[in-house]
Each structure stands twice: as C-alpha cells, then as structure tokens.
Amino acid sequence: MVDLGKYAVPVIGSYVASLALLAALVGLTVWQGARMVRALRQAEADAEAAAQATETDHAH
C-alpha cells in the first residue's frame, strides 16, 4: 500500500466521501427510475380506462 504520511486521513476521507456520494447518486437514480415506471404504468392504465369509457359512451 502507498504510504500517504500525514495526508492519509484527508485522502482516505475524500475517497470515502466520494464513494458515499456516488452510491447515493446511483440509489437516487434507481429510486427515481422505479418511480417513473410506476407513474408511466398508472398513466397508461388511466388512458386505457378513459379510452374504454369513451368507446362505451359512443356505443350507446
């Protein structure tokens, strides 16, 4: 391992902070992606229901 001397704590701390921020960014992206998939599925279901209701209204 590389001897960082008196800079070991700041360098290792920077690596830990960078990895934590990267993990948070990935987690947030995955969470938002899943949320958007749910919203899209709901919007498609609502549009389908509205289309069926319109077809039913025109049939009478």
C-alpha positions in Angstrom: 0.0 0.0 0.0 1.1 3.5 -0.7 2.4 5.5 2.3 0.4 8.7 2.4 2.1 10.0 5.5 0.4 13.0 7.1 -2.1 13.1 4.2 -3.6 9.6 4.8 -6.7 10.8 6.7 -7.7 13.5 4.3 -7.1 11.3 1.2 -8.9 8.3 2.7 -11.7 10.6 3.9 -12.0 12.0 0.4 -12.3 8.5 -1.1 -14.9 7.5 1.4 -16.9 10.7 0.8 -16.7 10.3 -3.0 -17.9 6.7 -2.8 -20.7 7.6 -0.4 -21.9 10.4 -2.8 -21.6 8.1 -5.8 -23.6 5.4 -4.0 -26.3 8.0 -3.1 -26.4 9.2 -6.7 -26.9 5.7 -8.0 -29.5 4.9 -5.4 -31.4 8.1 -6.1 -31.3 7.3 -9.9 -32.6 3.8 -9.3 -35.4 5.0 -7.0 -36.5 7.8 -9.4 -36.4 5.3 -12.3 -38.7 2.9 -10.4 -41.0 5.8 -9.5 -41.2 6.9 -13.1 -42.0 3.3 -14.3 -44.9 3.2 -11.8 -46.2 6.6 -12.9 -46.0 5.6 -16.5 -47.9 2.4 -15.9 -50.5 4.3 -14.0 -50.9 6.9 -16.7 -51.2 4.2 -19.4 -53.9 2.4 -17.3 -55.7 5.7 -16.8 -55.6 6.4 -20.6 -56.8 2.9 -21.3 -59.7 3.3 -18.9 -60.6 6.7 -20.4 -60.5 5.2 -23.9 -62.7 2.4 -22.9 -65.2 4.8 -21.2 -65.3 6.9 -24.4 -65.9 3.8 -26.5 -68.7 2.8 -24.2 -70.3 6.3 -24.3 -70.2 6.3 -28.2 -71.7 2.8 -28.3 -75.0 3.9 -26.7 
